[in-house]
Amino acid sequence: MRIQIGMLQNLTVVRTVEFGVYLAPEGAGEEKVLLPAKQVPEGIGLGDRLEVFVYRDSKDRLICTTSTPALCLGEVAVLKVAQIGKVGAFLDWGLEKDLFLPFREQTRQVREGESFPVALYVDKSGRLCATMKLYHYLRTDSPYQKDDRVGGYVYEISRQFGAFVAVDNRYSALIPSRELFGEWKVGDWVEGRVSAVHEDGKLDLSVREKAYRMINSDAEKVLGAIEGFGGSLPFNDKASPEVIRQEMQMSKNEFKKAVGHLLKNGEIRITEAGIHRIDKGARDEL
């Protein structure tokens, strides 16, 4: 067994000094790591075992702590930006030394005070760093099935594919681009329904309800838009998909279904100029 940086592990006290104690794995020979005196629990002596987290201090020396960080190697957790430096950001992860997030590992520019999911890795210099590029750190063995409700953080957005989500900070999921209406950004918390479980275990999510529920919701949205335009929407269901997406944050198919629902209920009338709401009094006369 060897000392593992970035991991919680049980090590044995093999030497005591004025400034702390040295710990080592059993049978590790000369390999040992310092636990500073302020971290040493009262009454600890030679041969005692402690659970510690191993990392590097500000001078890149191997050191350990009895504090538990927000994440270990290979794990994902939501951390807050403590400060922005010249070469990257520094994240609060529960230890005295903040966790470094290089600019090259950011999927968008981050700001102080923001929170978003990251994974922990060891860089080429043997230092622990954070990355916002989570795709290869997420698992594909989720317990979720189609139509289950789940939640997670958006960690990357692709115009081609959609929004990538870390469900439970653990499982790989995607909200397809056809579902992305309105403004989305990395760090957003989303809740949705599992719309598909692929053969490789990855999840597709829908942030919209099932069709029969969404028709009512979309219909209310259309009515709200009509009111916002003073009672008449300046386009109808023959408008281009681009116009509908821009104005309604809906697909053309969803818009047509909602408009059809309202038309069937006698709440609107459609002309070449647009869609007009029929007031309740006029409906009652029909």
Rosetta silent file (secondary structure, phi, psi, omega in degrees, C-alpha in Angstrom):
SEQUENCE: MRIQIGMLQNLTVVRTVEFGVYLAPEGAGEEKVLLPAKQVPEGIGLGDRLEVFVYRDSKDRLICTTSTPALCLGEVAVLKVAQIGKVGAFLDWGLEKDLFLPFREQTRQVREGESFPVALYVDKSGRLCATMKLYHYLRTDSPYQKDDRVGGYVYEISRQFGAFVAVDNRYSALIPSRELFGEWKVGDWVEGRVSAVHEDGKLDLSVREKAYRMINSDAEKVLGAIEGFGGSLPFNDKASPEVIRQEMQMSKNEFKKAVGHLLKNGEIRITEAGIHRIDKGARDEL
SCORE:     score description
SCORE:     0.000 S_00000001
   1 L     0.000  136.542 -179.529    0.000    0.000    0.000 S_00000001
   2 L  -117.547  161.467  173.963    1.252    3.452   -0.923 S_00000001
   3 L   -68.681  129.869 -175.994    0.326    6.965    0.135 S_00000001
   4 L  -114.723  114.439  177.572   -2.355    8.201   -2.266 S_00000001
   5 L   -69.069  140.949  177.655   -2.692   11.899   -2.938 S_00000001
   6 L    82.836   10.525 -176.708   -6.261   13.153   -3.184 S_00000001
   7 L  -130.483  148.506  168.775   -7.734   10.300   -1.164 S_00000001
   8 E   -78.997  134.087 -179.679   -8.940    9.676    2.379 S_00000001
   9 E  -154.178  155.787  178.247   -6.915    6.824    3.879 S_00000001
  10 E   -92.495  119.491 -179.433   -6.004    5.228    7.195 S_00000001
  11 E  -123.641  159.712 -176.048   -2.331    5.739    8.070 S_00000001
  12 E  -107.589  139.229  176.184   -0.247    4.855   11.111 S_00000001
  13 E   -70.150  119.382 -178.109    1.809    7.249   13.266 S_00000001
  14 E  -114.480  -10.768 -179.268    5.462    6.216   12.764 S_00000001
  15 E  -161.796  138.904  175.611    7.305    9.251   14.154 S_00000001
  16 E  -113.852  137.980  178.688    6.530   12.208   16.404 S_00000001
  17 E  -134.998  172.207 -176.849    8.264   15.573   16.073 S_00000001
  18 L   -62.758  -31.673 -174.133    7.814   19.011   17.587 S_00000001
  19 L  -100.730   12.281  176.758    5.867   20.277   14.559 S_00000001
  20 E   149.476 -155.720  176.999    3.561   17.274   14.146 S_00000001
  21 E  -133.723  151.319  175.016    3.581   13.552   13.442 S_00000001
  22 E  -100.888  136.098 -179.664    4.603   11.484   10.455 S_00000001
  23 E  -116.763  152.182  179.140    2.164    8.905    9.145 S_00000001
  24 E  -150.551  152.535  172.522    2.744    5.963    6.832 S_00000001
  25 L   -70.352  156.766  177.524    0.834    3.038    5.304 S_00000001
  26 L   -65.140  132.696  178.120    1.609   -0.351    6.784 S_00000001
  27 L    70.204   25.120 -176.637    4.652   -1.920    5.125 S_00000001
  28 L   -92.891    3.832  179.357    5.460    1.243    3.149 S_00000001
  29 L    68.349 -125.118 -175.945    9.140    1.389    4.111 S_00000001
  30 L   -86.438   -7.019 -176.382   10.470    4.960    4.173 S_00000001
  31 L   -71.416  123.888  179.046    7.370    6.533    2.636 S_00000001
  32 L  -153.924  164.842 -177.007    5.639    8.872    5.073 S_00000001
  33 E  -139.177  144.630 -176.875    3.678   12.122    5.210 S_00000001
  34 E   -83.834  135.653  166.868    3.496   14.930    7.771 S_00000001
  35 E  -109.331  110.878 -176.289    0.382   15.763    9.761 S_00000001
  36 E   -56.925  152.205 -174.324    0.997   19.286   11.195 S_00000001
  37 H   -55.376  -38.609 -177.685    0.797   19.682   14.978 S_00000001
  38 H   -68.328  -13.280  179.799   -2.390   21.784   14.862 S_00000001
  39 H   -98.808  -11.874 -174.604   -4.115   18.869   13.105 S_00000001
  40 L   -77.385  122.225  178.346   -2.973   16.132   15.491 S_00000001
  41 L   -64.299  150.167 -179.421   -5.814   14.941   17.804 S_00000001
  42 L   -62.358  138.020  176.287   -5.083   15.001   21.518 S_00000001
  43 L    85.810    2.184 -178.601   -3.581   11.804   22.909 S_00000001
  44 L   -78.608  136.446  179.886   -2.298   10.439   19.599 S_00000001
  45 L  -141.891 -174.699 -178.893    0.996    8.529   19.776 S_00000001
  46 L   -54.883  136.410  177.755    3.205    6.019   17.951 S_00000001
  47 L    88.538  -14.377  178.141    1.283    3.135   16.394 S_00000001
  48 L   -73.541  151.251  179.710   -2.075    4.911   16.410 S_00000001
  49 E  -110.232  142.765 -179.346   -4.046    5.027   13.184 S_00000001
  50 E  -135.215  144.604  171.050   -5.747    8.085   11.724 S_00000001
  51 E   -89.592  122.881 -176.184   -7.958    8.747    8.726 S_00000001
  52 E  -135.024  162.488  174.289   -6.388   11.621    6.804 S_00000001
  53 E  -111.850  129.909 -176.019   -6.590   13.318    3.420 S_00000001
  54 E  -101.322  130.925  177.684   -3.303   13.693    1.532 S_00000001
  55 E  -151.460 -166.150  177.926   -2.596   16.731   -0.668 S_00000001
  56 E  -117.095  141.514 -179.560    0.180   19.294   -1.315 S_00000001
  57 L   -81.472 -172.791 -176.121    0.705   22.496    0.637 S_00000001
  58 L   -64.513  -17.190  177.106    1.413   25.961   -0.787 S_00000001
  59 L  -103.486   17.234  178.050    5.077   24.936   -1.313 S_00000001
  60 L    63.491   24.510  175.089    4.050   21.744   -3.150 S_00000001
  61 L   -90.330  140.716  177.605    5.161   19.532   -0.249 S_00000001
  62 E   -65.242  131.009 -176.361    3.184   16.365    0.444 S_00000001
  63 E  -150.654  165.759  177.984    1.095   16.880    3.585 S_00000001
  64 E  -136.618  167.441 -176.949   -2.075   15.516    5.156 S_00000001
  65 E  -145.272  150.886  174.818   -5.018   16.749    7.186 S_00000001
  66 L   -87.292   -5.695  174.799   -7.708   15.298    9.425 S_00000001
  67 L   -73.042  148.613  179.709  -10.215   17.691    7.779 S_00000001
  68 L  -102.757  119.553  179.897  -12.489   16.142    5.174 S_00000001
  69 L   -74.081  170.912 -178.573  -12.575   17.980    1.805 S_00000001
  70 L   -70.511  -22.141  178.904  -15.706   18.360   -0.293 S_00000001
  71 L  -156.433  156.308  175.993  -14.470   15.762   -2.789 S_00000001
  72 L  -113.877  177.679 -178.464  -11.769   13.162   -3.405 S_00000001
  73 L   -52.416  132.702  176.533  -10.125   11.970   -6.621 S_00000001
  74 L    82.237   -7.571 -179.820  -12.637   11.027   -9.284 S_00000001
  75 L   -93.057  164.286  177.874  -15.587   12.497   -7.383 S_00000001
  76 E  -122.678  136.983  178.021  -17.808   15.422   -8.369 S_00000001
  77 E  -150.481  157.589  177.672  -19.045   18.145   -6.023 S_00000001
  78 E   -90.139  120.389 -178.687  -20.436   21.675   -6.249 S_00000001
  79 E  -122.345  157.458 -179.763  -17.849   24.226   -5.080 S_00000001
  80 E  -103.648  142.479  177.301  -17.825   28.017   -4.775 S_00000001
  81 E   -73.573  119.674  179.372  -15.226   30.312   -6.330 S_00000001
  82 E   -84.505  -39.519  178.107  -13.227   31.925   -3.512 S_00000001
  83 E  -163.082  161.593  177.384  -11.112   34.151   -5.756 S_00000001
  84 E  -109.045  130.227  179.019   -9.875   34.649   -9.313 S_00000001
  85 L  -110.563 -172.624 -177.646   -6.144   34.586  -10.008 S_00000001
  86 L   -74.024  -24.420 -176.280   -3.906   35.289  -13.007 S_00000001
  87 L  -117.007    2.610  179.801   -3.844   31.657  -14.166 S_00000001
  88 E   163.539 -165.333 -179.924   -7.227   30.430  -13.004 S_00000001
  89 E  -109.853  161.288  177.964   -9.758   30.370  -10.190 S_00000001
  90 E  -124.062  129.254 -172.240   -9.481   29.084   -6.630 S_00000001
  91 E  -109.858  143.557  175.733  -12.331   27.124   -5.094 S_00000001
  92 E   -81.402  117.814 -179.967  -13.353   26.638   -1.478 S_00000001
  93 L  -128.676   18.847  173.379  -13.355   22.899   -0.779 S_00000001
  94 L    94.293    1.736  177.881  -13.092   22.838    2.986 S_00000001
  95 L  -113.520  165.331 -179.091   -9.291   22.887    3.389 S_00000001
  96 L   -60.894  -40.925  179.622   -6.912   25.719    4.309 S_00000001
  97 L   -92.043  121.940  179.417   -5.454   25.759    0.797 S_00000001
  98 L   -65.213  157.178 -178.361   -8.073   26.514   -1.884 S_00000001
  99 E   -88.845  130.682 -176.460   -8.412   24.175   -4.856 S_00000001
 100 E   -82.385  130.357  174.219   -6.971   25.448   -8.140 S_00000001
 101 E  -117.610  100.450 -178.309   -9.192   25.514  -11.248 S_00000001
 102 E   -63.001  153.067  177.465   -7.029   26.309  -14.309 S_00000001
 103 H   -57.149  -38.556 -176.261   -8.485   28.470  -17.075 S_00000001
 104 H   -68.236  -15.520  179.838   -8.036   25.575  -19.526 S_00000001
 105 H  -100.421    9.401  178.835  -10.313   23.379  -17.371 S_00000001
 106 L   -96.603  135.564  177.565  -13.170   25.895  -17.365 S_00000001
 107 L   -89.299   -7.316  170.321  -16.120   25.381  -19.712 S_00000001
 108 L  -162.026  164.389  177.954  -16.971   29.066  -19.356 S_00000001
 109 L   -66.832  131.065 -177.994  -15.499   32.091  -17.622 S_00000001
 110 L  -107.143  161.810 -177.933  -16.261   31.919  -13.914 S_00000001
 111 L  -128.580  154.676  178.913  -16.700   34.682  -11.357 S_00000001
 112 L   -58.768  134.381  179.291  -16.012   35.025   -7.659 S_00000001
 113 L    93.359  -13.793  179.053  -18.908   33.769   -5.543 S_00000001
 114 L   -76.567  152.855  176.052  -20.326   31.461   -8.230 S_00000001
 115 E  -124.373  143.624  179.859  -20.944   27.766   -7.531 S_00000001
 116 E  -166.217  162.883 -178.407  -20.860   24.889  -10.028 S_00000001
 117 E   -78.813  140.898  176.084  -19.887   21.194  -10.179 S_00000001
 118 E  -139.322  161.790  172.868  -16.247   20.169  -10.610 S_00000001
 119 E  -113.832  161.006 -179.309  -14.186   16.979  -10.477 S_00000001
 120 E  -106.692  134.222  177.701  -10.812   16.464   -8.796 S_00000001
 121 E  -144.486  168.595  177.477   -7.747   15.250  -10.713 S_00000001
 122 E  -105.268  124.782 -178.333   -3.926   15.174  -10.454 S_00000001
 123 L   -81.683 -177.619 -175.448   -2.104   17.317  -13.012 S_00000001
 124 L   -64.172  -21.028  179.495    1.233   16.537  -14.702 S_00000001
 125 L   -91.846    3.217  179.462    3.110   18.141  -11.803 S_00000001
 126 L    81.904   16.437  179.433    1.417   15.895   -9.250 S_00000001
 127 L   -99.774  150.186  176.718   -0.809   18.654   -7.880 S_00000001
 128 E   -80.456  131.195  179.597   -4.521   18.375   -7.166 S_00000001
 129 E  -137.776  164.321  177.133   -6.657   20.518   -9.464 S_00000001
 130 E  -105.584  153.939  173.547  -10.316   20.956  -10.344 S_00000001
 131 E  -137.983  143.445  174.624  -11.963   20.625  -13.748 S_00000001
 132 L   -90.774   -5.219 -179.281  -15.385   21.641  -15.012 S_00000001
 133 L   -87.841   88.964 -166.989  -15.081   19.068  -17.821 S_00000001
 134 L   -92.995   -9.110 -169.250  -16.972   16.281  -16.081 S_00000001
 135 H   -48.513  -45.674 -175.041  -17.979   13.985  -18.948 S_00000001
 136 H   -85.750   -0.600  179.300  -15.341   11.314  -18.235 S_00000001
 137 H  -101.862   -8.347 -175.680  -15.776   11.483  -14.453 S_00000001
 138 L   -93.643  147.046 -176.927  -19.472   10.634  -14.369 S_00000001
 139 E   -86.622  160.351 -179.722  -20.856    7.144  -13.959 S_00000001
 140 L  -123.596   23.009 -179.558  -23.267    5.342  -16.263 S_00000001
 141 L  -114.546   42.127 -176.809  -24.702    2.831  -13.790 S_00000001
 142 L   -66.372  155.290  177.861  -27.515    4.960  -12.401 S_00000001
 143 L   -84.567    1.431 -170.824  -30.503    3.248  -10.745 S_00000001
 144 L   -81.977  148.321  178.665  -32.939    5.450  -12.682 S_00000001
 145 L  -120.100  169.252  179.186  -35.509    4.233  -15.184 S_00000001
 146 L   -55.085  134.874  179.388  -37.602    5.956  -17.845 S_00000001
 147 L    80.724   -1.442  173.130  -40.019    8.538  -16.393 S_00000001
 148 L   -67.386  148.483  175.341  -38.165    8.790  -13.048 S_00000001
 149 E   -91.615  132.487 -177.839  -37.749   12.332  -11.722 S_00000001
 150 E  -138.046  167.704  176.857  -34.128   13.415  -11.205 S_00000001
 151 E  -140.928  154.002  178.924  -32.104   16.541  -10.476 S_00000001
 152 E  -175.956  176.865 -178.997  -28.594   17.739  -11.222 S_00000001
 153 E  -103.032  138.764  172.983  -26.315   20.585  -12.231 S_00000001
 154 E   -71.948  128.887 -179.707  -25.563   21.650  -15.796 S_00000001
 155 E  -117.079  -12.714  177.183  -21.800   21.370  -16.321 S_00000001
 156 E  -161.810  146.975 -179.540  -21.407   22.037  -20.051 S_00000001
 157 E  -126.965  128.934  179.041  -23.562   23.347  -22.904 S_00000001
 158 E  -122.464  128.564  177.513  -23.202   22.373  -26.558 S_00000001
 159 L   -62.592  -32.235 -177.951  -25.261   23.956  -29.333 S_00000001
 160 L   -76.129  -45.486 -172.084  -25.038   20.683  -31.225 S_00000001
 161 L  -100.440  -38.165 -177.971  -25.874   18.215  -28.462 S_00000001
 162 E   130.248 -151.594 -179.058  -27.588   20.140  -25.670 S_00000001
 163 E  -105.183  124.161  178.340  -26.931   20.621  -21.952 S_00000001
 164 E   -87.365  133.457 -172.651  -24.820   18.049  -20.133 S_00000001
 165 E  -125.854  137.376  173.522  -26.012   17.370  -16.580 S_00000001
 166 E   -96.652   95.473 -179.408  -24.384   15.689  -13.582 S_00000001
 167 E   -71.735  128.103 -178.376  -27.371   13.932  -11.986 S_00000001
 168 L    57.703   22.226 -174.580  -26.854   13.575   -8.222 S_00000001
 169 L    57.684   29.030 -172.234  -23.289   14.847   -8.891 S_00000001
 170 L  -145.977  -37.883 -169.916  -22.609   11.307  -10.076 S_00000001
 171 E  -111.335  146.715 -175.570  -24.426   10.138  -13.199 S_00000001
 172 E   -83.280  127.941 -178.831  -24.081   11.181  -16.841 S_00000001
 173 E  -147.142  157.838 -179.662  -27.122   12.807  -18.459 S_00000001
 174 E  -136.858  133.596  167.090  -28.014   15.037  -21.394 S_00000001
 175 E   -96.471  108.800 -176.107  -30.861   17.441  -22.065 S_00000001
 176 E   -56.173  152.348 -175.695  -31.048   17.288  -25.902 S_00000001
 177 H   -57.942  -29.818  179.773  -30.741   20.574  -27.771 S_00000001
 178 H   -64.584  -16.565 -179.078  -34.386   20.351  -28.893 S_00000001
 179 H   -93.340   -8.842 -171.102  -35.351   20.813  -25.221 S_00000001
 180 L   -88.531   98.947  175.780  -33.250   23.916  -24.629 S_00000001
 181 L  -116.250  145.953 -179.889  -35.475   26.971  -24.590 S_00000001
 182 L    80.645 -163.811 -176.726  -34.610   30.245  -22.898 S_00000001
 183 L   -91.945  130.271  176.789  -31.319   31.053  -21.193 S_00000001
 184 L  -127.314  146.503  175.840  -29.119   28.246  -19.876 S_00000001
 185 L  -148.032  156.438  176.468  -25.733   28.443  -18.185 S_00000001
 186 L   -60.523  133.597 -178.302  -23.205   26.171  -16.534 S_00000001
 187 L   103.021  -11.473  177.542  -24.035   25.804  -12.851 S_00000001
 188 L   -65.940  136.784  171.923  -27.825   25.860  -13.307 S_00000001
 189 E   -87.827  131.324  179.935  -29.729   23.346  -11.173 S_00000001
 190 E  -128.984  147.986  172.221  -32.323   21.475  -13.224 S_00000001
 191 E  -123.444  138.527 -177.353  -35.025   18.967  -12.425 S_00000001
 192 E  -159.358 -174.682 -179.159  -36.514   16.776  -15.093 S_00000001
 193 E  -108.896  137.723  175.052  -37.864   13.448  -16.197 S_00000001
 194 E   -69.482  113.558 -178.836  -35.726   10.603  -17.546 S_00000001
 195 E   -93.388  -19.479  177.769  -36.918   10.362  -21.150 S_00000001
 196 E  -161.905  146.610  171.579  -34.514    7.588  -22.162 S_00000001
 197 E  -118.434  113.132 -176.199  -31.875    5.255  -20.728 S_00000001
 198 L   -76.611  166.300 -178.909  -29.331    4.375  -23.414 S_00000001
 199 L   -60.066  -32.456  179.675  -27.588    1.021  -23.786 S_00000001
 200 L   -82.874    2.067  176.505  -24.375    2.526  -22.406 S_00000001
 201 L    94.638  -11.825  179.451  -26.248    3.708  -19.290 S_00000001
 202 L   -70.593  150.392 -176.290  -26.292    7.423  -20.080 S_00000001
 203 E  -105.821  142.937  164.899  -29.544    9.254  -19.448 S_00000001
 204 E  -103.075  137.518 -179.305  -31.573   11.604  -21.616 S_00000001
 205 E  -116.919  147.912  171.297  -33.611   14.131  -19.662 S_00000001
 206 E  -118.225  129.043  178.388  -36.697   16.102  -20.491 S_00000001
 207 L   -94.662    6.181  176.063  -37.337   19.307  -18.571 S_00000001
 208 L  -109.222  150.372  179.698  -40.861   19.369  -19.936 S_00000001
 209 L   -71.017  172.632  174.989  -43.743   17.346  -18.578 S_00000001
 210 L   -59.216  156.610 -170.027  -45.407   14.563  -20.527 S_00000001
 211 H   -52.463  -45.550 -175.143  -47.354   15.788  -23.554 S_00000001
 212 H   -66.355  -26.405  176.514  -50.831   15.696  -22.007 S_00000001
 213 H   -82.556  -36.569 -174.661  -49.636   17.841  -19.091 S_00000001
 214 H   -71.479  -27.950 -179.165  -47.554   20.180  -21.221 S_00000001
 215 H   -58.518  -45.990  178.506  -50.407   21.084  -23.567 S_00000001
 216 H   -63.486  -42.813 -179.627  -52.214   22.883  -20.716 S_00000001
 217 H   -64.617  -44.538  179.804  -48.987   24.492  -19.554 S_00000001
 218 H   -66.979  -35.462  178.361  -48.041   25.573  -23.084 S_00000001
 219 H   -62.751  -41.785  177.144  -51.575   26.844  -23.686 S_00000001
 220 H   -62.917  -36.532  179.461  -51.292   29.083  -20.611 S_00000001
 221 H   -65.622  -41.365  178.305  -47.963   30.308  -21.948 S_00000001
 222 H   -64.314  -44.063  178.704  -49.534   31.202  -25.301 S_00000001
 223 H   -61.206  -39.718  178.214  -52.391   33.041  -23.570 S_00000001
 224 H   -63.276  -39.978  178.278  -49.876   34.950  -21.491 S_00000001
 225 H   -65.733  -39.814  178.152  -47.973   35.952  -24.628 S_00000001
 226 H   -60.612  -44.892  177.469  -51.206   37.091  -26.292 S_00000001
 227 H   -61.232  -39.440  179.987  -51.981   39.280  -23.271 S_00000001
 228 H   -62.933  -26.819  177.746  -48.438   40.631  -23.403 S_00000001
 229 L   -96.417   15.648  176.159  -49.072   41.772  -26.983 S_00000001
 230 L    81.403   22.171  176.361  -52.316   43.488  -26.024 S_00000001
 231 L   105.209  -10.196  179.948  -54.711   40.677  -26.913 S_00000001
 232 E  -140.756  121.084  177.209  -53.370   39.714  -30.339 S_00000001
 233 E   -78.884  128.220 -172.943  -50.214   37.752  -31.102 S_00000001
 234 L   -78.456   24.018  173.929  -48.600   39.256  -34.253 S_00000001
 235 L  -157.691  159.584 -179.927  -47.965   35.827  -35.833 S_00000001
 236 L  -117.283 -167.549 -174.791  -49.871   32.566  -36.118 S_00000001
 237 L   -75.628    2.607  174.299  -49.032   28.861  -36.087 S_00000001
 238 L   -95.441    0.741  178.885  -47.678   29.129  -39.650 S_00000001
 239 L   -62.512  160.866 -178.528  -44.778   31.290  -38.468 S_00000001
 240 L   -68.927  152.088  177.381  -41.250   29.975  -38.931 S_00000001
 241 H   -55.495  -33.453 -178.982  -39.759   27.727  -36.238 S_00000001
 242 H   -65.960  -42.619  179.289  -37.131   30.420  -35.612 S_00000001
 243 H   -64.750  -44.353 -178.919  -39.732   33.098  -34.851 S_00000001
 244 H   -64.079  -42.542  179.696  -41.676   30.771  -32.564 S_00000001
 245 H   -63.894  -42.991 -178.143  -38.545   29.691  -30.706 S_00000001
 246 H   -66.979  -42.789 -174.760  -37.384   33.280  -30.265 S_00000001
 247 H   -84.930  -31.751 -171.937  -40.738   34.661  -29.131 S_00000001
 248 H  -115.510  -12.119 -174.218  -42.172   31.699  -27.238 S_00000001
 249 L    54.696   42.498  179.658  -39.179   29.524  -26.235 S_00000001
 250 L  -138.279  156.803  172.321  -41.131   26.584  -27.686 S_00000001
 251 L   -76.894  162.527  179.856  -40.759   24.312  -30.691 S_00000001
 252 H   -63.725  -37.969 -179.963  -43.155   24.841  -33.581 S_00000001
 253 H   -62.915  -44.039  178.668  -44.787   21.476  -32.874 S_00000001
 254 H   -64.356  -39.850  179.192  -45.404   22.382  -29.213 S_00000001
 255 H   -63.575  -44.978 -179.125  -46.757   25.785  -30.243 S_00000001
 256 H   -63.071  -39.736  179.135  -49.159   24.262  -32.779 S_00000001
 257 H   -64.499  -41.957 -179.594  -50.473   21.759  -30.199 S_00000001
 258 H   -66.189  -43.399  178.679  -51.065   24.531  -27.653 S_00000001
 259 H   -63.668  -41.656  177.924  -52.774   26.748  -30.221 S_00000001
 260 H   -61.412  -38.194  178.129  -54.945   23.813  -31.355 S_00000001
 261 H   -63.864  -44.236  179.759  -55.962   23.183  -27.748 S_00000001
 262 H   -67.589  -38.071  179.368  -56.973   26.828  -27.280 S_00000001
 263 H   -64.502  -43.338  179.609  -58.804   26.879  -30.603 S_00000001
 264 H   -62.362  -35.803  179.855  -60.770   23.746  -29.684 S_00000001
 265 L   -82.920   -0.066  178.430  -61.773   25.343  -26.372 S_00000001
 266 L    72.513   24.869 -177.470  -62.946   28.494  -28.149 S_00000001
 267 L   -93.520  -14.424 -178.652  -60.423   30.721  -26.388 S_00000001
 268 E  -141.471  164.574  166.974  -58.751   32.107  -29.514 S_00000001
 269 E  -131.431  149.912 -175.700  -59.315   32.768  -33.194 S_00000001
 270 E  -114.327  131.556  174.881  -56.648   32.613  -35.878 S_00000001
 271 L  -126.173  175.889  176.791  -56.287   35.028  -38.792 S_00000001
 272 L   -63.745  -26.173 -176.821  -53.590   35.665  -41.370 S_00000001
 273 L   -82.610  -24.028 -178.055  -52.416   38.536  -39.174 S_00000001
 274 L   162.930 -157.998 -178.760  -52.036   36.542  -35.996 S_00000001
 275 E  -118.965  129.449 -173.005  -53.762   34.862  -33.051 S_00000001
 276 E  -122.903  138.052  178.781  -56.425   36.760  -31.108 S_00000001
 277 E   -80.640  138.839  175.573  -57.970   35.997  -27.741 S_00000001
 278 L   -98.762  122.631 -177.017  -61.747   35.710  -27.531 S_00000001
 279 L   -69.208  162.029 -172.838  -63.030   37.247  -24.287 S_00000001
 280 H   -60.184  -39.695 -179.395  -65.265   35.165  -22.013 S_00000001
 281 H   -61.302  -42.816  179.643  -68.423   37.110  -22.840 S_00000001
 282 H   -66.945  -36.819  178.991  -67.983   36.502  -26.560 S_00000001
 283 H   -64.827  -39.317 -177.896  -67.307   32.803  -25.939 S_00000001
 284 H   -65.931  -27.153  179.863  -70.500   32.472  -23.919 S_00000001
 285 H   -78.102  -19.529 -176.948  -72.510   33.878  -26.835 S_00000001
 286 L   -73.611    0.000    0.000  -71.098   31.278  -29.253 S_00000001
